[in-house]
Amino acid sequence: MVPESARDFFVAAGSVAGALIGLLFVAISVAANRLAQEEAETQVHRVRAAAALTAFTNSLAVSLFALVPGHKIGPAALAVSIGGLIFVLAALLSLIRMHQIRWGSVRDALFLVGLVVLFVVQLILGLNVISQPDDPGAVNTIAILVICCFLIGIARSWELIGGPSIGFTREVRALVRSHQRSPGDAGDGES
């Protein structure tokens, strides 16, 4: 059972999830040309779009079922976590099939690993809520996972639309490269 103190959170989370799904559809329509191509590299973009949708749908389903009177959040958390795990498996298989598993896709793989961890924890918590429906701790942790899904979905959506990325590793490499230039190189351009 969802504690009364968490109901407002799930109302807000359901609203946010609905809005983010709508914005994701807009982002996908903007990136439709890139997603429709039959090239192997576009598979990464498709996985990003599907990962964002999976994360947002997870948040929406859990939040809405949490608002249904009775003991609905446990079965909902369990069901959508299984669906999420199936998505991650399918995404990995599609990347393997398209030969997209390489060093450059480590970031995408980390997001998928993050989703696996999130969905496994949610599955365990869903089972916990089913077996102990009056345990508010598991429900509160599921609420935190809803927030994590929002963050994952937003990050995937940002990458899907090609939003600028300022990565720590990339910036350190650029800084090192700029300092490795010889002093004569910088002076040549100032003459």
DOMAR-942814 format. One record per residue: x, y, z of N, C-alpha, C, CB in turn. Coordinates in nm, 3 decimals. Atoms other than C-alpha are relative to their C-alpha. Glycine has a CB too. Layout:
# residues N
ATOM      n_X      n_Y      n_Z     ca_X     ca_Y     ca_Z      c_X      c_Y      c_Z     cb_X     cb_Y     cb_Z
ATOM        X        Y        Z        X        Y        Z        X        Y        Z        X        Y        Z
...
***
This chain:
# residues 191
ATOM      n_X      n_Y      n_Z     ca_X     ca_Y     ca_Z      c_X      c_Y      c_Z     cb_X     cb_Y     cb_Z
ATOM    0.084   -0.117    0.000    0.000    0.000    0.000    0.089    0.124    0.000   -0.096   -0.001    0.122
ATOM   -0.077   -0.124    0.010    0.126    0.347   -0.083   -0.031    0.087    0.121   -0.032    0.075   -0.133
ATOM    0.024   -0.088   -0.114    0.175    0.563    0.225   -0.064    0.131   -0.047    0.132    0.029    0.075
ATOM    0.069   -0.126    0.035   -0.043    0.874    0.224    0.099    0.111   -0.031   -0.094    0.043    0.115
ATOM   -0.101   -0.104    0.022    0.270    1.089    0.241    0.063   -0.008   -0.139    0.108   -0.011    0.106
ATOM   -0.060    0.016    0.133    0.385    0.950   -0.097   -0.098    0.024   -0.114    0.058   -0.140   -0.013
ATOM    0.101   -0.017    0.106    0.059    1.002   -0.286    0.024    0.126   -0.082   -0.139    0.005    0.061
ATOM   -0.025   -0.125    0.074    0.139    1.364   -0.376    0.119   -0.015   -0.093    0.023    0.117    0.097
ATOM   -0.116    0.024    0.086    0.476    1.253   -0.509   -0.042   -0.074   -0.126    0.108   -0.081    0.075
ATOM    0.039    0.079    0.117    0.317    0.994   -0.738   -0.095    0.076   -0.092   -0.066   -0.130    0.045
ATOM    0.084   -0.087    0.085    0.057    1.246   -0.860    0.091    0.089   -0.085   -0.096    0.087    0.087
ATOM   -0.092   -0.088    0.073    0.336    1.486   -0.953    0.085   -0.081   -0.099    0.091    0.076    0.098
ATOM   -0.084    0.082    0.087    0.553    1.208   -1.098   -0.078   -0.047   -0.123    0.056   -0.121    0.077
ATOM    0.082    0.041    0.114    0.268    1.083   -1.316   -0.018    0.114   -0.100   -0.137   -0.049    0.047
ATOM    0.014   -0.118    0.086    0.216    1.435   -1.450    0.130    0.029   -0.074   -0.041    0.123    0.082
ATOM   -0.131   -0.025    0.062    0.588    1.483   -1.515    0.028   -0.105   -0.106    0.112   -0.001    0.107
ATOM   -0.026    0.107    0.096    0.615    1.145   -1.687   -0.082    0.019   -0.127   -0.031   -0.138    0.061
ATOM    0.084   -0.025    0.117    0.323    1.225   -1.915    0.054    0.114   -0.086   -0.142    0.032    0.043
ATOM   -0.056   -0.113    0.074    0.475    1.560   -2.009    0.130   -0.038   -0.071    0.024    0.118    0.095
ATOM   -0.128    0.039    0.061    0.820    1.409   -2.071   -0.020   -0.096   -0.117    0.090   -0.064    0.105
ATOM    0.029    0.090    0.112    0.673    1.135   -2.291   -0.047    0.082   -0.120   -0.107   -0.105    0.039
ATOM    0.044   -0.087    0.109    0.499    1.404   -2.496    0.117    0.073   -0.064   -0.101    0.101    0.052
ATOM   -0.117   -0.068    0.054    0.824    1.597   -2.532    0.092   -0.097   -0.074    0.077    0.069    0.113
ATOM   -0.082    0.100    0.069    1.005    1.276   -2.627   -0.056   -0.027   -0.139    0.006   -0.130    0.082
ATOM    0.060    0.019    0.131    0.756    1.224   -2.910    0.034    0.115   -0.093   -0.152   -0.015    0.012
ATOM   -0.041   -0.115    0.081    0.835    1.575   -3.031    0.146   -0.016   -0.042   -0.020    0.133    0.079
ATOM   -0.143    0.018    0.031    1.210    1.501   -3.010    0.018   -0.109   -0.105    0.079   -0.036    0.127
ATOM   -0.011    0.109    0.098    1.163    1.176   -3.201   -0.047    0.048   -0.137   -0.082   -0.123    0.045
ATOM    0.046   -0.050    0.130    0.966    1.355   -3.472    0.102    0.095   -0.061   -0.136    0.070    0.015
ATOM   -0.105   -0.088    0.051    1.245    1.614   -3.500    0.116   -0.084   -0.054    0.050    0.096    0.112
ATOM   -0.111    0.086    0.040    1.503    1.335   -3.527   -0.045   -0.115   -0.089    0.071   -0.055    0.122
ATOM    0.057    0.111    0.077    1.282    1.118   -3.750    0.088   -0.040   -0.118   -0.137    0.037   -0.049
ATOM   -0.085    0.035    0.115    1.513    1.139   -4.052    0.119   -0.083    0.042    0.049    0.126   -0.072
ATOM   -0.117    0.074   -0.049    1.810    1.020   -3.848   -0.040   -0.140    0.046    0.068    0.077    0.115
ATOM    0.044    0.130   -0.050    1.607    0.736   -3.694   -0.051   -0.092   -0.111   -0.108    0.019    0.103
ATOM    0.059    0.080    0.108    1.453    0.621   -4.024    0.104   -0.061   -0.093   -0.095    0.084   -0.080
ATOM   -0.103    0.052    0.089    1.782    0.559   -4.202    0.031   -0.146    0.035    0.128    0.085    0.009
ATOM   -0.029    0.143   -0.019    1.887    0.197   -4.246    0.147   -0.026    0.031   -0.040   -0.077   -0.123
ATOM   -0.141    0.019   -0.030    2.249    0.254   -4.149    0.017   -0.058    0.140    0.077    0.133   -0.012
ATOM   -0.026    0.063   -0.129    2.401    0.064   -3.859    0.012    0.103    0.112    0.128   -0.084   -0.007
ATOM   -0.020   -0.100   -0.104    2.493    0.383   -3.672   -0.133    0.055    0.054    0.085    0.114   -0.054
ATOM    0.128   -0.051   -0.048    2.128    0.488   -3.653   -0.062   -0.092    0.105   -0.096    0.016   -0.117
ATOM    0.053    0.091   -0.102    2.060    0.181   -3.439    0.029    0.053    0.140    0.061   -0.140   -0.016
ATOM   -0.033   -0.059   -0.130    2.236    0.358   -3.149   -0.103    0.107    0.034    0.143    0.060   -0.002
ATOM    0.101   -0.104   -0.024    1.993    0.650   -3.189   -0.135   -0.062    0.031   -0.011    0.093   -0.123
ATOM    0.126    0.069   -0.029    1.699    0.410   -3.196   -0.001   -0.054    0.142   -0.024   -0.114   -0.100
ATOM   -0.011    0.053   -0.137    1.823    0.246   -2.876   -0.014    0.114    0.101    0.134   -0.074    0.020
ATOM    0.013   -0.115   -0.090    1.857    0.589   -2.714   -0.145    0.044    0.013    0.086    0.117   -0.051
ATOM    0.141   -0.040   -0.003    1.502    0.680   -2.811   -0.084   -0.101    0.078   -0.054    0.015   -0.144
ATOM    0.076    0.103   -0.069    1.365    0.348   -2.690    0.034   -0.004    0.149    0.027   -0.136   -0.063
ATOM   -0.039   -0.003   -0.142    1.564    0.372   -2.364   -0.069    0.114    0.073    0.152    0.013    0.014
ATOM    0.069   -0.114   -0.061    1.420    0.716   -2.294   -0.148   -0.032    0.019    0.016    0.127   -0.085
ATOM    0.142    0.034   -0.010    1.068    0.594   -2.368   -0.023   -0.107    0.107   -0.052   -0.050   -0.136
ATOM    0.014    0.105   -0.102    1.119    0.284   -2.150    0.011    0.060    0.140    0.108   -0.109   -0.019
ATOM   -0.018   -0.063   -0.131    1.245    0.495   -1.858   -0.122    0.084    0.037    0.127    0.087    0.002
ATOM    0.116   -0.085   -0.029    0.959    0.746   -1.887   -0.127   -0.084    0.020   -0.021    0.101   -0.113
ATOM    0.118    0.086   -0.013    0.697    0.471   -1.934    0.001   -0.073    0.135   -0.005   -0.102   -0.115
ATOM   -0.013    0.063   -0.131    0.830    0.294   -1.626   -0.048    0.096    0.109    0.147   -0.041    0.026
ATOM    0.041   -0.100   -0.100    0.787    0.613   -1.423   -0.150    0.025   -0.005    0.075    0.131   -0.021
ATOM    0.143   -0.026    0.015    0.440    0.674   -1.563   -0.083   -0.116    0.055   -0.035    0.024   -0.147
ATOM    0.078    0.116   -0.044    0.313    0.320   -1.503    0.005   -0.017    0.151    0.051   -0.126   -0.069
ATOM   -0.012    0.017   -0.145    0.449    0.293   -1.150   -0.077    0.110    0.073    0.149    0.001    0.043
ATOM    0.067   -0.112   -0.066    0.318    0.639   -1.058   -0.151   -0.012   -0.008    0.045    0.131   -0.061
ATOM    0.146    0.010    0.013   -0.030    0.581   -1.195   -0.057   -0.117    0.079   -0.039   -0.015   -0.147
ATOM    0.049    0.113   -0.078   -0.067    0.237   -1.041    0.013    0.024    0.149    0.075   -0.127   -0.038
ATOM   -0.012   -0.034   -0.142    0.052    0.378   -0.710   -0.122    0.077    0.049    0.126    0.082    0.025
ATOM    0.116   -0.081   -0.037   -0.256    0.602   -0.715   -0.129   -0.081    0.004   -0.016    0.115   -0.096
ATOM    0.119    0.085   -0.002   -0.503    0.316   -0.765   -0.015   -0.056    0.142    0.010   -0.116   -0.106
ATOM    0.018    0.053   -0.136   -0.654    0.220   -0.429    0.028   -0.150    0.006   -0.143    0.027    0.049
ATOM   -0.033    0.142   -0.019   -0.535   -0.113   -0.295    0.149   -0.021   -0.013   -0.075   -0.087   -0.101
ATOM   -0.141    0.039    0.005   -0.208   -0.295   -0.335    0.042   -0.019   -0.145    0.026   -0.131    0.081
ATOM   -0.029    0.008    0.143   -0.124   -0.213   -0.697    0.144    0.035   -0.036   -0.093    0.092   -0.075
ATOM   -0.134   -0.047    0.038    0.225   -0.059   -0.686    0.100   -0.116   -0.009    0.049    0.104    0.102
ATOM   -0.091    0.115    0.005    0.403   -0.391   -0.616   -0.009   -0.074   -0.133   -0.029   -0.095    0.114
ATOM    0.011    0.069    0.129    0.263   -0.578   -0.917    0.039    0.089   -0.118   -0.142   -0.050   -0.019
ATOM   -0.037   -0.090    0.109    0.307   -0.270   -1.137    0.152    0.014   -0.010   -0.065    0.139    0.020
ATOM   -0.146   -0.012   -0.001    0.671   -0.224   -1.032    0.064   -0.128   -0.053    0.052    0.030    0.143
ATOM   -0.051    0.129    0.046    0.731   -0.595   -1.093   -0.016   -0.013   -0.152   -0.073   -0.116    0.072
ATOM    0.029    0.018    0.142    0.565   -0.597   -1.436    0.084    0.092   -0.088   -0.148    0.025   -0.027
ATOM   -0.076   -0.090    0.086    0.733   -0.286   -1.575    0.150   -0.024    0.012   -0.033    0.145    0.034
ATOM   -0.143    0.031   -0.009    1.072   -0.393   -1.441    0.034   -0.119   -0.090    0.041   -0.031    0.147
ATOM   -0.022    0.113    0.091    1.040   -0.722   -1.629    0.000    0.050   -0.145   -0.109   -0.110    0.020
ATOM    0.003   -0.060    0.134    0.941   -0.526   -1.940    0.127    0.079   -0.029   -0.121    0.091   -0.015
ATOM   -0.123   -0.076    0.017    1.240   -0.298   -1.888    0.121   -0.089   -0.023    0.024    0.088    0.120
ATOM   -0.111    0.095    0.019    1.479   -0.592   -1.856   -0.005   -0.064   -0.139   -0.004   -0.110    0.108
ATOM    0.015    0.055    0.136    1.340   -0.740   -2.177    0.045    0.103   -0.102   -0.148   -0.042   -0.027
ATOM   -0.045   -0.105    0.091    1.396   -0.403   -2.349    0.153    0.005   -0.004   -0.056    0.137    0.044
ATOM   -0.146   -0.009   -0.004    1.761   -0.390   -2.234    0.062   -0.118   -0.075    0.051    0.005    0.146
ATOM   -0.050    0.118    0.071    1.820   -0.745   -2.358   -0.017    0.017   -0.150   -0.073   -0.127    0.048
ATOM    0.025   -0.023    0.143    1.662   -0.659   -2.694    0.093    0.107   -0.055   -0.146    0.040   -0.023
ATOM   -0.090   -0.106    0.045    1.869   -0.339   -2.717    0.141   -0.051   -0.017   -0.002    0.117    0.100
ATOM   -0.134    0.056    0.012    2.191   -0.524   -2.650    0.010   -0.093   -0.120    0.037   -0.076    0.128
ATOM    0.000    0.090    0.117    2.100   -0.790   -2.907    0.001    0.079   -0.130   -0.122   -0.094    0.004
ATOM    0.002   -0.079    0.123    2.024   -0.522   -3.165    0.135    0.066   -0.026   -0.110    0.106    0.006
ATOM   -0.131   -0.062    0.017    2.357   -0.348   -3.102    0.104   -0.104   -0.044    0.045    0.067    0.130
ATOM   -0.090    0.108    0.042    2.540   -0.681   -3.133   -0.026   -0.037   -0.146   -0.017   -0.125    0.092
ATOM    0.037    0.035    0.138    2.350   -0.765   -3.451    0.051    0.103   -0.100   -0.151   -0.014   -0.012
ATOM   -0.044   -0.108    0.090    2.440   -0.428   -3.603    0.148    0.032    0.017   -0.083    0.126    0.025
ATOM   -0.144   -0.017   -0.023    2.801   -0.461   -3.483    0.031    0.139    0.057    0.079   -0.021   -0.130
ATOM   -0.016   -0.132   -0.060    2.767   -0.147   -3.270    0.064   -0.005    0.138   -0.134    0.068    0.009
ATOM   -0.069    0.010   -0.128    2.945   -0.281   -2.961    0.147    0.032   -0.026   -0.017   -0.143    0.064
ATOM   -0.139   -0.045    0.016    3.272   -0.086   -2.959    0.028    0.103    0.108    0.025    0.060   -0.142
ATOM   -0.041   -0.091   -0.106    3.467    0.151   -2.736   -0.081    0.130   -0.001    0.149    0.031   -0.013
ATOM    0.076   -0.124    0.010    3.276    0.454   -2.864   -0.140   -0.010    0.057   -0.008    0.043   -0.143
ATOM    0.135    0.016   -0.052    2.950    0.307   -2.741    0.000   -0.041    0.147   -0.076   -0.103   -0.082
ATOM   -0.008    0.035   -0.142    3.070    0.251   -2.384   -0.102    0.081    0.081    0.142    0.025    0.054
ATOM    0.096   -0.085   -0.072    2.858    0.542   -2.266   -0.143   -0.055   -0.015    0.007    0.145   -0.052
ATOM    0.132    0.060    0.021    2.549    0.386   -2.423   -0.014   -0.129    0.079   -0.023   -0.025   -0.150
ATOM    0.003    0.126   -0.076    2.638    0.052   -2.266   -0.014    0.027    0.149    0.128   -0.082   -0.027
ATOM    0.013   -0.034   -0.143    2.675    0.218   -1.924   -0.144    0.040    0.034    0.095    0.115    0.036
ATOM    0.140   -0.032   -0.023    2.325    0.362   -1.958   -0.084   -0.127    0.005   -0.052    0.094   -0.109
ATOM    0.076    0.126   -0.001    2.194    0.015   -2.041    0.028   -0.079    0.127    0.035   -0.084   -0.124
ATOM   -0.033    0.068   -0.126    2.380   -0.133   -1.743   -0.072    0.069    0.116    0.155    0.000    0.025
ATOM    0.073   -0.075   -0.103    2.232    0.144   -1.527   -0.148   -0.038    0.001    0.015    0.149   -0.022
ATOM    0.141    0.042    0.008    1.886    0.050   -1.652   -0.018   -0.141    0.055   -0.050    0.007   -0.145
ATOM    0.010    0.137   -0.053    1.951   -0.318   -1.573    0.000    0.004    0.152    0.118   -0.087   -0.053
ATOM   -0.007   -0.010   -0.146    2.052   -0.231   -1.217   -0.130    0.057    0.055    0.121    0.088    0.044
ATOM    0.124   -0.062   -0.046    1.751   -0.004   -1.177   -0.117   -0.099   -0.007   -0.032    0.125   -0.083
ATOM    0.112    0.092    0.016    1.508   -0.264   -1.313    0.010   -0.121    0.092   -0.010   -0.046   -0.143
ATOM   -0.015    0.112   -0.093    1.654   -0.546   -1.102   -0.038    0.043    0.141    0.146   -0.055   -0.003
ATOM    0.037   -0.050   -0.133    1.627   -0.336   -0.786   -0.151    0.021    0.008    0.074    0.134    0.030
ATOM    0.145   -0.021    0.000    1.272   -0.238   -0.883   -0.075   -0.132    0.004   -0.042    0.080   -0.124
ATOM    0.063    0.133   -0.003    1.183   -0.603   -0.946    0.001   -0.055    0.142    0.072   -0.097   -0.096
ATOM   -0.012    0.049   -0.138    1.310   -0.698   -0.600   -0.094    0.076    0.093    0.146    0.012    0.050
ATOM    0.089   -0.081   -0.084    1.123   -0.408   -0.440   -0.146   -0.029   -0.029    0.029    0.149   -0.021
ATOM    0.137    0.036    0.034    0.807   -0.498   -0.631   -0.042   -0.129    0.069   -0.015   -0.015   -0.151
ATOM    0.028    0.126   -0.071    0.827   -0.851   -0.491   -0.013    0.025    0.150    0.111   -0.104   -0.027
ATOM    0.005   -0.034   -0.142    0.893   -0.703   -0.146   -0.135    0.064    0.035    0.115    0.094    0.036
ATOM    0.129   -0.066   -0.027    0.583   -0.481   -0.167   -0.115   -0.099   -0.012   -0.022    0.118   -0.098
ATOM    0.105    0.102    0.014    0.373   -0.776   -0.285   -0.004   -0.088    0.125    0.024   -0.086   -0.126
ATOM   -0.003    0.090   -0.116    0.489   -0.994    0.006   -0.024    0.074    0.132    0.134   -0.072    0.006
ATOM    0.020   -0.080   -0.122    0.482   -0.712    0.266   -0.065    0.133   -0.039    0.137    0.024    0.076
ATOM    0.065   -0.119    0.054    0.223   -0.460    0.143    0.001    0.122    0.092   -0.140   -0.033   -0.035
ATOM    0.002   -0.114   -0.092    0.243   -0.243    0.454    0.139    0.056    0.027   -0.064   -0.041    0.131
ATOM   -0.137   -0.049   -0.018    0.621   -0.179    0.422    0.018    0.129   -0.079    0.103   -0.108   -0.046
ATOM   -0.014   -0.126    0.073    0.655    0.192    0.336    0.141    0.022   -0.055   -0.038    0.116    0.090
ATOM   -0.138   -0.018    0.046    1.033    0.164    0.292    0.018   -0.041   -0.146    0.094   -0.080    0.087
ATOM   -0.012    0.047    0.138    1.006   -0.037   -0.031   -0.071    0.096   -0.096   -0.058   -0.142   -0.014
ATOM    0.074   -0.095    0.084    0.747    0.204   -0.171    0.081    0.129   -0.016   -0.140    0.030    0.061
ATOM   -0.081   -0.122    0.008    0.968    0.502   -0.087    0.122   -0.021   -0.090    0.044    0.043    0.139
ATOM   -0.114    0.028    0.088    1.263    0.335   -0.261   -0.045   -0.008   -0.145    0.070   -0.131    0.042
ATOM    0.055    0.001    0.136    1.046    0.271   -0.566   -0.020    0.143   -0.048   -0.135   -0.078   -0.005
ATOM    0.015   -0.142    0.037    0.969    0.645   -0.562    0.134    0.059   -0.043   -0.058    0.081    0.118
ATOM   -0.133   -0.048    0.038    1.342    0.715   -0.575    0.040   -0.055   -0.137    0.105   -0.040    0.106
ATOM   -0.029    0.059    0.131    1.374    0.476   -0.870   -0.076    0.072   -0.111   -0.035   -0.149   -0.001
ATOM    0.077   -0.079    0.097    1.101    0.675   -1.047    0.080    0.125   -0.037   -0.140    0.040    0.058
ATOM   -0.082   -0.118    0.026    1.321    0.984   -1.011    0.121   -0.038   -0.085    0.047    0.066    0.133
ATOM   -0.115    0.047    0.078    1.621    0.787   -1.143   -0.040   -0.025   -0.145    0.060   -0.128    0.061
ATOM    0.048    0.022    0.137    1.414    0.686   -1.447   -0.017    0.132   -0.073   -0.133   -0.076    0.001
ATOM    0.011   -0.133    0.062    1.339    1.052   -1.512    0.137    0.048   -0.046   -0.063    0.102    0.098
ATOM   -0.134   -0.048    0.033    1.709    1.136   -1.504    0.061   -0.076   -0.117    0.091   -0.011    0.122
ATOM   -0.050    0.081    0.111    1.802    0.848   -1.734   -0.072    0.037   -0.129   -0.017   -0.150    0.030
ATOM    0.077   -0.036    0.119    1.522    0.933   -1.975    0.036    0.137   -0.055   -0.148   -0.005    0.031
ATOM   -0.038   -0.135    0.044    1.618    1.300   -1.986    0.138   -0.004   -0.066    0.001    0.098    0.119
ATOM   -0.134    0.009    0.059    1.985    1.215   -2.052   -0.005   -0.066   -0.137    0.094   -0.079    0.092
ATOM    0.012    0.069    0.128    1.892    0.972   -2.330   -0.067    0.091   -0.104   -0.080   -0.132    0.015
ATOM    0.070   -0.091    0.092    1.654    1.227   -2.484    0.094    0.110   -0.048   -0.124    0.062    0.069
ATOM   -0.096   -0.106    0.036    1.923    1.496   -2.477    0.098   -0.051   -0.105    0.075    0.049    0.125
ATOM   -0.093    0.057    0.097    2.164    1.268   -2.661   -0.071   -0.031   -0.132    0.064   -0.127    0.055
ATOM    0.077    0.033    0.120    1.891    1.164   -2.905   -0.013    0.122   -0.091   -0.138   -0.053    0.038
ATOM    0.019   -0.119    0.083    1.833    1.521   -3.021    0.133    0.065   -0.037   -0.088    0.100    0.072
ATOM   -0.131   -0.053    0.034    2.207    1.583   -3.043    0.037    0.123    0.081    0.005    0.034   -0.145
ATOM   -0.033   -0.112   -0.088    2.225    1.824   -2.751    0.148    0.003    0.029   -0.079   -0.009    0.130
ATOM   -0.144   -0.010   -0.026    2.571    1.956   -2.673    0.039   -0.076    0.125    0.042    0.146    0.012
ATOM   -0.050    0.078   -0.112    2.779    1.744   -2.441    0.136    0.053    0.041    0.007   -0.150   -0.035
ATOM   -0.129   -0.041   -0.052    3.057    1.868   -2.222    0.040   -0.108    0.099   -0.005    0.145    0.068
ATOM   -0.043    0.112   -0.083    3.212    1.549   -2.091    0.132    0.031    0.067    0.012   -0.126   -0.083
ATOM   -0.121   -0.024   -0.077    3.480    1.554   -1.826    0.123   -0.052   -0.072   -0.013   -0.064    0.137
ATOM   -0.114    0.062    0.067    3.710    1.316   -2.012    0.038    0.078   -0.126   -0.031   -0.147   -0.036
ATOM   -0.026   -0.074    0.123    3.674    1.505   -2.340    0.066    0.135    0.030   -0.131    0.022   -0.078
ATOM   -0.056   -0.131   -0.035    3.750    1.839   -2.173    0.142   -0.012    0.054   -0.088    0.069    0.103
ATOM   -0.136    0.020   -0.050    4.057    1.703   -1.992    0.095   -0.028   -0.116    0.005   -0.116    0.103
ATOM   -0.083    0.028    0.117    4.192    1.562   -2.320    0.025    0.126   -0.080   -0.066   -0.106   -0.088
ATOM   -0.017   -0.125    0.075    4.133    1.894   -2.496    0.094    0.094    0.072   -0.136    0.068   -0.023
ATOM   -0.089   -0.085   -0.079    4.307    2.080   -2.214    0.144   -0.048   -0.010   -0.044    0.003    0.147
ATOM   -0.135    0.056    0.011    4.607    1.846   -2.226    0.056    0.026   -0.139   -0.001   -0.152    0.030
ATOM   -0.046   -0.025    0.138    4.629    1.877   -2.605    0.037    0.145   -0.020   -0.108   -0.040   -0.101
ATOM   -0.030   -0.142    0.018    4.618    2.255   -2.587    0.130    0.039    0.070   -0.115    0.086    0.052
ATOM   -0.125   -0.029   -0.071    4.905    2.258   -2.336    0.119   -0.073   -0.060   -0.013   -0.037    0.147
ATOM   -0.110    0.074    0.062    5.109    2.006   -2.539    0.054    0.069   -0.123   -0.046   -0.138   -0.035
ATOM   -0.049   -0.074    0.116    5.137    2.246   -2.830    0.127    0.074    0.041   -0.108    0.100   -0.054
ATOM   -0.126   -0.069   -0.033    5.482    2.393   -2.848   -0.023    0.151    0.004    0.112   -0.035   -0.105
ATOM    0.016   -0.146   -0.006    5.520    2.761   -2.755    0.020    0.067   -0.135    0.097    0.058    0.101
ATOM   -0.022   -0.058    0.133    5.644    2.829   -3.109   -0.124   -0.005   -0.087    0.113   -0.071   -0.069
ATOM    0.123    0.011    0.077    5.313    2.709   -3.254   -0.093    0.115    0.030   -0.071   -0.133    0.029
ATOM    0.090   -0.108   -0.038    5.120    2.970   -3.058    0.055    0.134   -0.050   -0.020    0.003    0.153
ATOM   -0.058   -0.126    0.042    5.366    3.247   -3.149   -0.007    0.021   -0.150    0.142    0.007    0.043
ATOM    0.005   -0.013    0.145    5.352    3.172   -3.524   -0.125    0.069   -0.046    0.011   -0.136   -0.065
ATOM    0.129   -0.057    0.042    4.990    3.274   -3.544   -0.015    0.146    0.039   -0.113   -0.079    0.058
ATOM    0.016   -0.135   -0.050    5.046    3.606   -3.368    0.081    0.100   -0.082    0.040    0.008    0.145
ATOM   -0.088   -0.091    0.074    5.297    3.755   -3.616   -0.074    0.092   -0.090    0.098   -0.077   -0.080
***
